[in-house]
Amino acid sequence: MSGVAWTKRAQAADPLATRLFDRYRDDLSLPAKWGEALDLILAHRSVRAYTADPLPAGTIELAVAAAQSAATSSNLQPWSVVAVEDPARKARLAALSGNQKQILHAPLFLLWIVDHHRLAQVGEQTGTPANALHYLESFLLGAVDTSLAAQNAVLALEAIGLGTCYIGGIRNKPAEVATELGLPPQSFALFGLTVGHPDPAAPASVKPRLPQEAVLFRERYGEAAAPRSLAAYDARLRSFQREQEMPERDWTEQASQRVRGPDSLAGRDVLRDVLHRLGFALK
């Protein structure tokens, strides 16, 4: 079915069906009660073009309040966030992150930090060994909690009309990023997040995701539907790319190239060694 036909079908549907159709480019009927929260979640898209308009007063504090409202394991709260607004510092961070231009154009760049330094300090203050921080489980816990916090912040920022884009390229040169941000030992910039008013001249669209049959399993993992669902997704993503006037490329090709080997990791293949130098033992 053409993109035009898809759009017409979506416009004729109820709000939930419209959002689900945008997300999957396929019919998905759910017995859910529609609300603003669902609309916000299902309408998420990465925004890479921003206007020069200043952010509303209190934007950073609102984002942090939302982030601190996310779930956290054992209430350890093993994360921090560094808010960067200085153009010169943003330029240096952009250079360390693969020269992604949205970092330069966004008025705010948030760096989300796995922060074991604070917990180590608590151990020192209470005279308690903090040896558990040296284990891989603790690093994973920090990465999970940091990610949960950041996504809560994204929802809050989108709720007030702002756009965001995650920057995984901040892990390309983590030691240099740590120096730029003045990070103490046992802390690590997991990713960045650009924040700003979306530029109406370059609107972002909802990118289709894998069909649910490719990611949802009941009781036990299964693979029977994988070839069929992946082929269907390749076709839907190509249609989206045509609508956006983007180069057409199957998701299966793109994903396989992204994981083909260490050369595809943009320098992150040495991340374990860098983390050791930053104070993470990862036992």
The 8 nearest C-alpha neighbors of each residue, nearest first, counted from 0:
[[1, 4, 2, 5, 3, 238, 235, 24],
 [2, 0, 4, 3, 5, 238, 6, 242],
 [1, 3, 5, 4, 6, 238, 0, 242],
 [4, 2, 6, 1, 5, 7, 0, 8],
 [5, 3, 7, 1, 6, 2, 8, 0],
 [4, 6, 2, 8, 3, 7, 9, 1],
 [5, 7, 9, 3, 4, 8, 10, 2],
 [8, 6, 4, 10, 9, 5, 11, 3],
 [9, 7, 5, 11, 6, 10, 4, 12],
 [8, 10, 17, 6, 12, 11, 7, 5],
 [11, 9, 7, 12, 8, 6, 17, 13],
 [10, 12, 8, 9, 7, 13, 17, 6],
 [13, 11, 9, 10, 16, 17, 8, 14],
 [12, 14, 16, 15, 17, 11, 10, 9],
 [15, 13, 17, 16, 18, 12, 33, 38],
 [16, 14, 18, 17, 13, 19, 33, 38],
 [17, 15, 19, 13, 14, 18, 12, 20],
 [18, 16, 9, 14, 20, 15, 19, 12],
 [17, 19, 21, 15, 20, 16, 41, 22],
 [20, 18, 22, 16, 21, 17, 23, 15],
 [19, 21, 24, 17, 23, 22, 18, 25],
 [22, 20, 18, 19, 24, 23, 17, 205],
 [21, 23, 207, 19, 20, 208, 24, 18],
 [22, 24, 207, 25, 20, 208, 21, 19],
 [25, 23, 20, 21, 22, 207, 235, 26],
 [24, 26, 23, 20, 27, 19, 21, 22],
 [25, 27, 20, 28, 24, 19, 16, 23],
 [28, 26, 25, 29, 19, 16, 20, 23],
 [27, 29, 26, 30, 16, 19, 15, 31],
 [28, 30, 31, 27, 16, 15, 32, 19],
 [31, 29, 28, 32, 33, 15, 27, 16],
 [32, 30, 29, 33, 15, 28, 34, 37],
 [31, 33, 34, 30, 15, 37, 29, 35],
 [34, 32, 31, 15, 37, 35, 14, 38],
 [33, 35, 36, 37, 38, 32, 15, 39],
 [34, 36, 38, 37, 39, 33, 40, 158],
 [35, 37, 39, 38, 34, 40, 33, 41],
 [38, 36, 40, 39, 35, 34, 41, 33],
 [37, 39, 35, 36, 41, 40, 42, 34],
 [38, 40, 36, 42, 37, 41, 35, 43],
 [41, 39, 37, 42, 38, 43, 36, 154],
 [40, 42, 38, 43, 39, 18, 37, 19],
 [41, 43, 39, 40, 38, 44, 18, 205],
 [44, 42, 41, 40, 39, 205, 45, 157],
 [43, 45, 205, 204, 46, 42, 203, 206],
 [46, 44, 164, 163, 47, 203, 43, 162],
 [47, 45, 163, 162, 164, 203, 48, 44],
 [46, 48, 101, 164, 45, 49, 163, 203],
 [49, 47, 198, 46, 197, 201, 101, 50],
 [50, 48, 198, 197, 196, 195, 105, 104],
 [49, 51, 198, 52, 196, 197, 48, 195],
 [50, 52, 53, 49, 106, 104, 196, 105],
 [51, 53, 50, 54, 196, 195, 106, 49],
 [54, 52, 51, 55, 106, 195, 196, 50],
 [53, 55, 56, 52, 58, 195, 106, 196],
 [56, 54, 58, 57, 53, 159, 59, 52],
 [57, 55, 58, 54, 59, 53, 60, 61],
 [56, 58, 60, 59, 61, 55, 54, 62],
 [59, 57, 61, 60, 56, 55, 62, 54],
 [60, 58, 62, 61, 57, 63, 82, 56],
 [59, 61, 63, 57, 62, 58, 64, 65],
 [62, 60, 64, 58, 59, 63, 57, 65],
 [63, 61, 152, 59, 65, 60, 64, 66],
 [62, 64, 66, 60, 65, 61, 67, 59],
 [65, 63, 61, 67, 66, 62, 60, 68],
 [64, 66, 68, 152, 62, 63, 67, 151],
 [67, 65, 148, 63, 152, 151, 68, 64],
 [66, 68, 64, 69, 65, 63, 148, 70],
 [67, 69, 65, 66, 64, 70, 148, 151],
 [70, 68, 148, 67, 66, 147, 151, 71],
 [69, 71, 68, 72, 147, 144, 148, 67],
 [72, 70, 74, 144, 76, 73, 69, 75],
 [71, 73, 74, 75, 70, 144, 140, 76],
 [74, 72, 75, 71, 76, 70, 140, 77],
 [75, 73, 71, 72, 76, 70, 77, 144],
 [74, 76, 73, 77, 72, 71, 118, 78],
 [75, 77, 74, 78, 71, 144, 72, 141],
 [78, 76, 114, 141, 75, 115, 113, 144],
 [79, 77, 114, 113, 112, 145, 76, 141],
 [78, 80, 112, 114, 111, 113, 81, 77],
 [79, 81, 111, 110, 112, 82, 109, 78],
 [80, 82, 110, 109, 83, 111, 79, 112],
 [83, 81, 109, 108, 80, 110, 84, 107],
 [82, 84, 108, 85, 107, 109, 81, 89],
 [83, 85, 107, 106, 86, 108, 82, 89],
 [84, 86, 88, 87, 83, 89, 107, 106],
 [87, 85, 89, 88, 90, 84, 103, 106],
 [88, 86, 90, 89, 85, 91, 92, 84],
 [87, 89, 91, 90, 85, 86, 92, 83],
 [90, 88, 86, 92, 87, 91, 93, 103],
 [91, 89, 93, 87, 88, 92, 103, 86],
 [92, 90, 88, 94, 93, 89, 87, 95],
 [91, 93, 95, 89, 94, 90, 88, 96],
 [94, 92, 98, 96, 90, 95, 91, 99],
 [93, 95, 98, 91, 92, 96, 97, 90],
 [94, 96, 92, 93, 97, 172, 91, 169],
 [97, 95, 168, 169, 93, 94, 98, 171],
 [96, 98, 99, 94, 95, 168, 93, 171],
 [99, 97, 94, 93, 96, 100, 95, 102],
 [100, 98, 97, 101, 93, 102, 96, 94],
 [99, 101, 102, 103, 98, 104, 93, 47],
 [100, 102, 104, 47, 103, 99, 105, 48],
 [103, 101, 100, 105, 104, 93, 193, 99],
 [104, 102, 100, 101, 105, 90, 89, 93],
 [103, 105, 101, 102, 49, 106, 100, 48],
 [104, 106, 195, 107, 102, 194, 101, 193],
 [107, 105, 195, 84, 104, 194, 108, 53],
 [108, 106, 84, 194, 105, 83, 193, 109],
 [107, 109, 193, 83, 192, 82, 194, 84],
 [108, 110, 82, 192, 191, 81, 83, 111],
 [109, 111, 191, 81, 80, 190, 188, 112],
 [112, 110, 80, 188, 190, 189, 191, 79],
 [111, 113, 188, 79, 187, 78, 114, 80],
 [112, 114, 78, 187, 141, 186, 142, 77],
 [113, 115, 78, 186, 77, 116, 112, 79],
 [116, 114, 185, 118, 117, 186, 77, 119],
 [115, 117, 185, 119, 114, 118, 186, 120],
 [116, 118, 120, 119, 115, 121, 114, 77],
 [117, 119, 121, 115, 120, 116, 122, 77],
 [120, 118, 116, 122, 121, 117, 129, 115],
 [121, 119, 123, 117, 122, 118, 124, 116],
 [122, 120, 118, 124, 119, 123, 125, 117],
 [121, 123, 127, 119, 120, 125, 124, 129],
 [124, 122, 120, 126, 121, 125, 127, 119],
 [125, 123, 121, 122, 126, 120, 127, 119],
 [124, 126, 122, 127, 123, 121, 120, 128],
 [127, 125, 123, 124, 122, 128, 121, 129],
 [126, 128, 122, 125, 123, 129, 124, 121],
 [129, 127, 130, 122, 126, 123, 131, 119],
 [130, 128, 122, 131, 119, 132, 127, 118],
 [129, 131, 132, 128, 133, 134, 119, 127],
 [130, 132, 133, 129, 134, 137, 128, 136],
 [133, 131, 130, 137, 134, 129, 115, 138],
 [132, 134, 280, 131, 281, 130, 279, 282],
 [135, 133, 282, 281, 136, 132, 137, 131],
 [134, 136, 281, 138, 137, 282, 139, 133],
 [137, 135, 139, 134, 138, 140, 281, 132],
 [136, 138, 140, 132, 135, 139, 134, 141],
 [137, 139, 141, 135, 140, 136, 142, 134],
 [140, 138, 142, 136, 141, 137, 143, 135],
 [141, 139, 137, 143, 138, 142, 136, 144],
 [140, 142, 138, 144, 77, 113, 139, 143],
 [141, 143, 139, 145, 140, 144, 113, 146],
 [144, 142, 140, 146, 145, 141, 139, 147],
 [143, 145, 147, 141, 146, 142, 71, 140],
 [146, 144, 142, 148, 143, 78, 147, 141],
 [147, 145, 149, 143, 148, 144, 142, 150],
 [148, 146, 144, 150, 145, 149, 69, 143],
 [147, 149, 66, 145, 151, 69, 146, 150],
 [150, 148, 152, 146, 151, 147, 66, 145],
 [149, 151, 153, 152, 147, 148, 146, 154],
 [150, 152, 66, 148, 154, 149, 153, 65],
 [151, 153, 62, 66, 149, 155, 65, 150],
 [154, 152, 150, 156, 151, 155, 157, 149],
 [153, 155, 157, 151, 152, 156, 158, 150],
 [154, 156, 158, 152, 153, 157, 62, 65],
 [157, 155, 153, 158, 161, 154, 159, 152],
 [156, 158, 161, 160, 154, 159, 155, 162],
 [157, 159, 155, 156, 160, 154, 39, 161],
 [160, 158, 157, 156, 161, 155, 154, 58],
 [159, 161, 157, 158, 156, 162, 196, 197],
 [162, 160, 157, 196, 156, 195, 159, 197],
 [161, 163, 46, 197, 195, 194, 196, 157],
 [164, 162, 194, 193, 46, 45, 192, 195],
 [163, 165, 45, 193, 192, 46, 47, 166],
 [164, 166, 192, 191, 167, 193, 163, 190],
 [167, 165, 191, 168, 190, 192, 169, 164],
 [166, 168, 190, 169, 170, 165, 191, 189],
 [169, 167, 96, 170, 171, 166, 97, 190],
 [168, 170, 96, 167, 171, 190, 166, 191],
 [171, 169, 173, 168, 172, 167, 189, 190],
 [172, 170, 168, 169, 267, 266, 96, 173],
 [171, 173, 170, 175, 174, 95, 176, 169],
 [174, 172, 176, 170, 175, 177, 171, 169],
 [175, 173, 177, 176, 172, 178, 273, 277],
 [174, 176, 178, 177, 173, 172, 179, 95],
 [177, 175, 173, 179, 178, 174, 180, 172],
 [178, 176, 182, 174, 180, 175, 179, 181],
 [177, 179, 181, 175, 176, 180, 174, 182],
 [180, 178, 176, 177, 181, 175, 92, 88],
 [181, 179, 177, 178, 182, 176, 81, 175],
 [182, 180, 178, 179, 177, 183, 176, 184],
 [181, 183, 177, 180, 186, 178, 184, 187],
 [182, 184, 186, 181, 185, 116, 177, 277],
 [185, 183, 278, 277, 186, 116, 182, 115],
 [186, 184, 278, 116, 115, 279, 277, 183],
 [187, 185, 114, 113, 184, 115, 116, 183],
 [186, 188, 113, 112, 189, 114, 185, 177],
 [189, 187, 112, 190, 111, 110, 113, 173],
 [188, 190, 112, 111, 187, 113, 170, 142],
 [191, 189, 167, 169, 166, 188, 111, 110],
 [190, 192, 110, 166, 109, 165, 111, 169],
 [193, 191, 165, 109, 164, 108, 166, 163],
 [192, 194, 108, 164, 163, 105, 107, 102],
 [195, 193, 163, 107, 105, 162, 108, 192],
 [196, 194, 105, 162, 161, 49, 106, 197],
 [195, 197, 161, 49, 50, 162, 198, 52],
 [198, 196, 49, 162, 48, 199, 195, 50],
 [197, 199, 49, 50, 200, 48, 201, 196],
 [200, 198, 202, 201, 197, 50, 49, 48],
 [199, 201, 198, 202, 48, 197, 50, 49],
 [200, 202, 199, 198, 48, 203, 197, 49],
 [203, 201, 199, 200, 198, 204, 197, 48],
 [202, 204, 46, 201, 44, 45, 205, 47],
 [205, 203, 206, 44, 202, 45, 243, 46],
 [204, 206, 44, 21, 22, 207, 42, 43],
 [205, 207, 204, 22, 208, 44, 239, 21],
 [208, 206, 22, 23, 205, 24, 236, 21],
 [207, 209, 23, 22, 210, 206, 232, 236],
 [208, 210, 232, 211, 213, 207, 23, 229],
 [211, 209, 212, 213, 23, 228, 208, 232],
 [210, 212, 213, 214, 215, 209, 23, 208],
 [211, 213, 210, 215, 214, 224, 228, 216],
 [214, 212, 211, 210, 225, 228, 215, 209],
 [213, 215, 211, 212, 216, 210, 209, 225],
 [216, 214, 212, 211, 213, 217, 220, 210],
 [217, 215, 220, 219, 221, 218, 214, 212],
 [216, 218, 219, 215, 220, 221, 214, 212],
 [217, 219, 216, 220, 221, 215, 214, 222],
 [220, 218, 217, 216, 221, 215, 222, 214],
 [219, 221, 216, 222, 218, 217, 215, 214],
 [222, 220, 223, 219, 216, 224, 225, 217],
 [221, 223, 225, 224, 220, 213, 226, 216],
 [222, 224, 225, 221, 226, 227, 213, 228],
 [225, 223, 222, 227, 228, 226, 212, 213],
 [224, 226, 228, 222, 227, 223, 213, 229],
 [227, 225, 229, 228, 224, 230, 223, 222],
 [228, 226, 230, 229, 225, 224, 231, 223],
 [227, 229, 231, 225, 230, 226, 224, 213],
 [230, 228, 232, 226, 231, 227, 225, 233],
 [229, 231, 233, 227, 232, 228, 226, 234],
 [232, 230, 228, 234, 229, 233, 227, 235],
 [231, 233, 229, 235, 234, 230, 209, 236],
 [232, 234, 249, 230, 236, 231, 250, 235],
 [235, 233, 237, 231, 232, 236, 238, 230],
 [236, 234, 232, 238, 237, 233, 239, 231],
 [235, 237, 239, 233, 238, 234, 232, 240],
 [238, 236, 240, 234, 239, 235, 247, 233],
 [237, 239, 235, 241, 236, 240, 242, 234],
 [240, 238, 236, 242, 237, 241, 243, 235],
 [239, 241, 245, 237, 243, 238, 242, 247],
 [242, 240, 244, 238, 243, 239, 245, 237],
 [243, 241, 239, 240, 244, 238, 2, 245],
 [242, 244, 240, 245, 241, 239, 204, 238],
 [245, 243, 241, 242, 240, 246, 239, 247],
 [244, 246, 240, 243, 241, 247, 242, 239],
 [247, 245, 248, 240, 244, 241, 237, 243],
 [248, 246, 237, 240, 245, 241, 249, 238],
 [247, 249, 246, 250, 237, 253, 252, 240],
 [250, 248, 233, 252, 251, 253, 237, 247],
 [249, 251, 253, 252, 233, 254, 248, 236],
 [252, 250, 254, 249, 253, 255, 233, 229],
 [253, 251, 249, 255, 250, 254, 256, 248],
 [252, 254, 250, 256, 251, 255, 257, 249],
 [255, 253, 257, 251, 256, 252, 250, 258],
 [256, 254, 252, 257, 258, 253, 259, 251],
 [255, 257, 259, 253, 254, 258, 252, 263],
 [256, 258, 254, 255, 263, 259, 253, 264],
 [257, 259, 255, 256, 260, 263, 254, 264],
 [260, 258, 256, 257, 255, 263, 261, 262],
 [259, 261, 262, 258, 263, 264, 257, 256],
 [262, 260, 263, 264, 268, 259, 266, 258],
 [263, 261, 260, 264, 265, 266, 268, 259],
 [262, 264, 261, 260, 257, 265, 258, 259],
 [263, 265, 267, 261, 266, 262, 268, 260],
 [266, 264, 267, 263, 171, 262, 268, 261],
 [267, 265, 268, 264, 171, 269, 262, 172],
 [266, 268, 270, 264, 269, 265, 171, 170],
 [267, 269, 266, 261, 270, 264, 265, 271],
 [270, 268, 267, 272, 271, 266, 273, 274],
 [269, 271, 267, 273, 272, 268, 274, 266],
 [272, 270, 274, 273, 269, 275, 268, 281],
 [271, 273, 275, 270, 274, 269, 276, 277],
 [274, 272, 270, 276, 275, 271, 277, 269],
 [275, 273, 277, 271, 276, 279, 272, 270],
 [274, 276, 279, 272, 278, 273, 277, 280],
 [275, 277, 273, 274, 278, 272, 279, 174],
 [278, 276, 274, 275, 184, 185, 279, 273],
 [277, 279, 185, 275, 184, 276, 280, 274],
 [278, 280, 275, 274, 281, 185, 277, 133],
 [279, 281, 133, 275, 282, 278, 134, 274],
 [282, 280, 135, 134, 279, 133, 138, 275],
 [281, 134, 135, 280, 133, 136, 279, 132]]
